[in-house]
């Protein structure tokens, strides 16, 4: 018996929806596996540095982000299973159109909870970025104030988003108030802007440091490598944020398909928490995960700790012998979320030797 055209179209739509959800869940699972690896090493690095209040607070923050990301992955899996059961297994007495509609209605509470926790995870990540900027530019008050104001704006938008949906009594996706959608969009745009500005700031710092040290250093300094890793990581994060989430889901004229937005959003469920852990691991030179070894016990500490204990001065002052002049020194604290303490000019160290103690055996660092 031949099926009518409407039934064929409905089956096609059901199959397309299930394939999209399956691919998105598989992509998220891959990033979740990477997340498990990175968080194990990042927490180990932080605790090895010391168990002071700052380290414990950072570990607690990373664990909270991991728990939220775990819930997001479990939620995505449950939604996929629920939709398969609704469209193909249960509700056999209903028509295909009714099954498809019911499959979209059933997981709404889980989807709203996921959106709210995703915004919370983005907010925590933005808080870490703001703290990193404060550590780097504690004296540049206008930059710190800008990031702090943006962070408060994101917090306000997130709270308003939750209140909006509670007042609307958790409507179905087609009936979502425009105000609620705009609040979520505004929060994500502000978050993307904050991360983009942080990326530009890191690129500028890396360029300035390279310009200052290229006349006195034969190779790239440890600090330059840290800043480069931070800048590249932030760049990848910001670009993925804009082109995988904002463009396909919120810009009607975007050439990117909406399916990419669904897959990108679920991947970003894990990338939001994976990003700070990856930064900690990538800016640490004594972890065996990347095959790096330290040639002396004195250098068994994270790159970020090395960065936080150094002062950078003008090459002209180096040549003139006025290395210890405090007024002419430019202090730079650790620009990593795994950073140690801000630089004190009272304990300024000499510039790194021309032949650093660390022997690099892994390429790409």
C-alpha positions as CSV (number, residue, x, y, z in Angstrom):
1,X,0.0,0.0,0.0
2,X,1.4,3.3,-1.0
3,X,1.6,6.1,1.5
4,X,0.3,9.5,0.8
5,X,2.5,12.5,0.3
6,X,1.7,14.0,3.7
7,X,2.8,10.8,5.5
8,X,6.0,10.6,3.5
9,X,6.8,14.2,4.4
10,X,6.1,13.5,8.1
11,X,8.4,10.4,8.1
12,X,11.1,12.5,6.4
13,X,10.8,15.2,9.0
14,X,10.9,12.6,11.9
15,X,14.0,10.9,10.4
16,X,15.7,14.3,9.9
17,X,15.0,15.4,13.4
18,X,16.2,12.1,15.0
19,X,19.4,12.1,12.9
20,X,20.1,15.7,13.9
21,X,19.6,15.0,17.6
22,X,21.7,11.8,17.4
23,X,24.6,13.6,15.6
24,X,24.4,16.5,18.1
25,X,24.5,14.1,21.1
26,X,27.4,12.2,19.6
27,X,29.4,15.4,19.1
28,X,28.6,16.4,22.7
29,X,29.7,13.0,23.9
30,X,33.1,13.4,22.2
31,X,33.7,16.8,23.8
32,X,32.5,15.4,27.2
33,X,35.2,12.7,26.9
34,X,37.8,15.3,26.2
35,X,36.4,17.3,29.2
36,X,37.0,14.3,31.5
37,X,40.6,14.1,30.5
38,X,41.3,17.8,30.8
39,X,39.6,18.3,34.1
40,X,41.6,15.5,35.7
41,X,44.9,17.1,34.7
42,X,43.8,20.7,35.5
43,X,42.6,19.9,39.0
44,X,45.8,17.9,39.6
45,X,47.9,20.9,38.4
46,X,46.1,23.3,40.7
47,X,46.3,21.1,43.8
48,X,50.0,20.4,43.2
49,X,50.6,24.1,43.2
50,X,49.2,24.4,46.7
51,X,45.9,24.0,48.7
52,X,45.4,27.6,49.6
53,X,42.0,29.3,49.6
54,X,42.4,30.5,46.0
55,X,43.3,27.1,44.7
56,X,40.4,25.5,46.5
57,X,38.0,28.1,45.2
58,X,39.2,27.6,41.6
59,X,38.8,23.8,41.9
60,X,35.3,24.2,43.3
61,X,34.4,26.5,40.4
62,X,35.7,24.0,37.9
63,X,33.8,21.1,39.6
64,X,30.6,23.1,39.5
65,X,31.0,23.8,35.8
66,X,31.7,20.1,35.2
67,X,28.6,19.0,37.1
68,X,26.5,21.5,35.0
69,X,28.1,20.1,31.8
70,X,27.4,16.6,32.9
71,X,23.7,17.4,33.5
72,X,23.6,19.0,30.0
73,X,24.9,15.9,28.4
74,X,22.5,13.6,30.3
75,X,19.6,15.9,29.5
76,X,20.5,15.8,25.8
77,X,20.6,12.0,25.9
78,X,17.3,11.8,27.7
79,X,15.6,14.1,25.2
80,X,16.9,11.9,22.3
81,X,15.6,8.7,23.9
82,X,12.3,10.3,24.7
83,X,11.8,11.5,21.2
84,X,12.6,8.1,19.7
85,X,10.1,6.4,22.0
86,X,7.4,9.0,21.3
87,X,7.7,8.9,17.5
88,X,8.6,5.2,16.9
89,X,7.8,3.0,19.9
90,X,5.1,4.3,22.2
91,X,2.0,6.3,21.1
92,X,1.2,3.8,18.3
93,X,-2.4,4.8,18.2
94,X,-1.6,8.4,17.2
95,X,-1.0,9.6,13.7
96,X,2.6,10.5,12.7
97,X,1.8,14.2,12.8
98,X,0.5,13.9,16.3
99,X,3.6,11.8,17.4
100,X,5.9,14.4,15.9
101,X,4.1,17.2,17.7
102,X,4.1,15.3,21.0
103,X,7.8,14.6,20.7
104,X,8.4,18.3,20.6
105,X,6.2,19.0,23.6
106,X,7.3,16.3,26.1
107,X,10.9,17.4,26.7
108,X,10.2,21.1,27.1
109,X,10.9,21.3,30.8
110,X,14.2,19.5,30.3
111,X,15.1,21.9,27.4
112,X,14.3,25.0,29.5
113,X,16.4,23.7,32.4
114,X,19.2,23.0,30.0
115,X,19.0,26.6,28.6
116,X,19.1,28.1,32.1
117,X,22.0,26.0,33.2
118,X,23.9,26.7,30.0
119,X,23.5,30.4,30.6
120,X,24.8,29.8,34.2
121,X,27.8,28.0,32.9
122,X,28.5,30.8,30.4
123,X,28.3,33.3,33.3
124,X,30.8,31.3,35.4
125,X,33.1,31.1,32.4
126,X,32.8,34.9,31.9
127,X,33.5,35.4,35.6
128,X,36.8,33.5,35.1
129,X,37.7,35.6,32.1
130,X,36.9,38.8,34.1
131,X,39.1,37.6,36.9
132,X,41.9,36.8,34.5
133,X,41.7,40.3,33.0
134,X,41.7,41.8,36.5
135,X,44.9,39.9,37.3
136,X,46.6,41.1,34.1
137,X,45.4,44.7,34.2
138,X,44.6,45.4,37.8
139,X,46.0,49.0,37.3
140,X,43.9,49.6,34.2
141,X,40.8,50.4,36.0
142,X,38.7,51.3,33.0
143,X,39.2,47.9,31.5
144,X,38.4,46.2,34.8
145,X,35.3,48.4,35.1
146,X,34.2,47.6,31.5
147,X,34.5,43.8,32.1
148,X,32.7,44.1,35.5
149,X,29.9,46.1,34.0
150,X,29.5,43.6,31.2
151,X,29.4,40.8,33.7
152,X,26.7,42.4,35.7
153,X,24.7,43.0,32.5
154,X,25.0,39.3,31.6
155,X,23.9,38.3,35.1
156,X,20.9,40.6,34.9
157,X,19.9,39.2,31.5
158,X,20.2,35.6,32.7
159,X,18.0,36.2,35.8
160,X,15.4,38.1,33.7
161,X,15.4,35.1,31.2
162,X,14.6,32.6,34.0
163,X,11.9,35.0,35.4
164,X,10.4,35.5,31.9
165,X,9.9,31.8,31.4
166,X,8.5,31.2,34.9
167,X,6.0,34.0,34.3
168,X,5.1,32.5,30.9
169,X,4.5,29.1,32.6
170,X,7.1,27.3,30.4
171,X,5.4,27.6,27.0
172,X,6.1,25.4,24.1
173,X,8.9,26.5,21.7
174,X,6.5,27.9,19.2
175,X,4.8,30.0,21.8
176,X,7.9,31.3,23.5
177,X,7.6,35.1,24.2
178,X,9.8,37.2,22.1
179,X,11.1,38.9,25.2
180,X,12.5,35.7,26.6
181,X,14.3,34.9,23.3
182,X,15.7,38.4,23.2
183,X,17.0,38.1,26.7
184,X,18.9,34.9,26.0
185,X,20.2,36.4,22.7
186,X,21.4,39.5,24.6
187,X,23.1,37.5,27.2
188,X,25.0,35.4,24.6
189,X,26.0,38.4,22.6
190,X,27.3,40.2,25.7
191,X,29.2,37.0,26.6
192,X,30.7,36.7,23.0
193,X,31.7,40.4,23.2
194,X,33.4,40.0,26.5
195,X,35.4,37.0,25.3
196,X,36.3,38.8,22.0
197,X,37.6,41.8,23.9
198,X,39.6,39.5,26.2
199,X,41.1,37.8,23.1
200,X,42.2,41.1,21.6
201,X,43.7,42.1,24.9
202,X,45.8,38.9,25.1
203,X,46.9,39.3,21.5
204,X,48.0,42.9,22.2
205,X,49.9,41.8,25.4
206,X,51.7,39.0,23.5
207,X,52.7,41.4,20.7
208,X,54.0,44.0,23.2
209,X,56.0,41.4,25.1
210,X,57.5,40.0,21.9
211,X,58.5,43.5,20.8
212,X,60.1,44.2,24.1
213,X,62.1,41.0,24.3
214,X,63.1,40.1,20.7
215,X,66.3,42.2,21.0
216,X,67.5,40.6,24.2
217,X,66.2,37.0,23.8
218,X,67.3,34.6,21.1
219,X,64.1,32.6,21.2
220,X,60.6,33.0,22.4
221,X,60.3,33.5,26.2
222,X,58.1,31.3,28.5
223,X,55.8,34.3,29.0
224,X,55.3,34.8,25.3
225,X,54.4,31.1,24.9
226,X,51.8,31.4,27.6
227,X,50.3,34.5,26.1
228,X,50.2,32.9,22.7
229,X,48.4,29.8,24.0
230,X,45.9,32.0,25.9
231,X,45.3,34.2,22.9
232,X,44.8,31.2,20.5
233,X,42.5,29.4,22.9
234,X,40.4,32.5,23.4
235,X,40.3,33.1,19.6
236,X,39.0,29.6,18.9
237,X,36.5,29.9,21.7
238,X,35.2,33.2,20.5
239,X,35.0,32.3,16.8
240,X,33.2,29.0,17.6
241,X,30.8,30.9,19.9
242,X,29.8,33.4,17.2
243,X,29.6,31.0,14.1
244,X,28.3,27.9,15.7
245,X,25.7,29.4,18.1
246,X,24.8,33.0,17.4
247,X,24.9,33.1,13.6
248,X,22.8,30.0,12.7
249,X,20.3,30.3,15.5
250,X,19.6,34.0,15.8
251,X,20.5,35.6,12.5
252,X,17.7,35.0,10.0
253,X,19.9,36.0,7.1
254,X,22.7,33.7,8.1
255,X,23.9,31.3,5.4
256,X,24.6,28.7,8.0
257,X,21.8,26.0,8.5
258,X,19.8,25.9,11.7
259,X,20.9,22.3,12.1
260,X,24.5,23.5,12.6
261,X,23.1,25.7,15.4
262,X,21.6,22.7,17.2
263,X,24.8,20.7,16.9
264,X,27.0,23.7,17.8
265,X,24.9,24.5,20.9
266,X,25.2,21.0,22.2
267,X,28.9,21.0,21.5
268,X,29.2,24.3,23.4
269,X,27.4,22.7,26.4
270,X,30.8,21.0,27.0
271,X,33.2,23.6,25.5
272,X,32.1,26.2,28.0
273,X,33.6,24.2,30.8
274,X,36.3,22.5,28.8
275,X,37.9,25.8,27.8
276,X,39.2,26.9,31.2
277,X,40.5,23.4,32.0
278,X,42.3,23.3,28.6
279,X,43.9,26.6,29.3
280,X,45.3,25.4,32.6
281,X,46.7,22.3,31.0
282,X,48.1,24.0,27.9
283,X,49.9,26.6,29.9
284,X,51.6,24.1,32.2
285,X,55.0,22.7,31.2
286,X,55.5,19.9,33.7
287,X,52.5,17.7,32.9
288,X,53.3,14.3,31.4
289,X,50.1,14.4,29.3
290,X,51.9,16.3,26.6
291,X,55.3,14.5,27.0
292,X,57.0,17.6,28.5
293,X,59.6,17.2,31.2
294,X,61.4,19.7,33.3
295,X,65.2,19.4,33.5
296,X,65.4,20.9,37.1
297,X,63.3,20.7,40.2
298,X,63.1,24.4,40.4
299,X,61.1,24.7,37.2
300,X,58.4,22.2,38.2
301,X,55.6,24.6,38.3
302,X,53.0,25.9,35.9
303,X,53.8,28.3,33.2
304,X,51.3,30.7,34.7
305,X,53.2,30.6,38.0
306,X,56.4,31.5,36.1
307,X,54.6,34.3,34.4
308,X,53.2,35.7,37.7
309,X,56.7,36.0,39.2
310,X,58.4,37.9,36.4
311,X,58.7,41.6,35.5
312,X,59.3,42.7,32.0
313,X,61.4,45.8,31.2
314,X,62.3,47.8,28.2
315,X,65.3,46.3,26.2
316,X,66.9,49.8,26.3
317,X,66.9,49.7,30.1
318,X,68.4,46.2,30.0
319,X,71.3,47.5,27.8
320,X,71.9,50.5,30.0
321,X,72.2,48.4,33.1
322,X,69.2,49.9,34.9
323,X,67.4,46.6,35.3
324,X,66.4,47.3,38.9
325,X,64.6,50.6,38.3
326,X,61.1,50.0,39.6
327,X,59.6,53.1,37.9
328,X,60.7,51.8,34.5
329,X,59.5,48.2,34.9
330,X,56.2,47.0,33.4
331,X,54.6,44.4,35.7
332,X,52.4,41.7,34.2
333,X,50.6,39.2,36.4
334,X,49.6,35.8,35.3
335,X,47.0,36.0,32.5
336,X,45.6,32.5,33.2
337,X,42.8,31.2,35.3
338,X,45.4,29.0,36.9
339,X,47.5,32.1,37.7
340,X,49.3,32.4,40.9
341,X,49.7,35.8,42.6
342,X,50.0,39.2,41.0
343,X,53.5,40.4,40.3
344,X,55.1,42.4,43.1
345,X,57.8,44.7,41.9
346,X,59.6,44.2,45.2
347,X,60.3,40.6,44.2
348,X,61.1,41.2,40.5
349,X,63.2,38.5,38.9
350,X,65.8,38.8,36.2
351,X,64.7,38.1,32.6
352,X,64.9,34.4,31.6
353,X,68.4,33.2,30.5
354,X,69.1,32.9,26.8
355,X,69.0,29.1,27.1
356,X,66.0,28.2,29.3
357,X,66.2,25.2,31.6
358,X,63.1,23.6,30.2
359,X,63.8,21.1,27.3
360,X,60.9,21.0,24.9
361,X,60.2,17.5,23.6
362,X,56.6,18.1,22.4
363,X,56.0,20.0,19.3
364,X,53.3,22.6,19.0
365,X,53.8,24.1,22.5
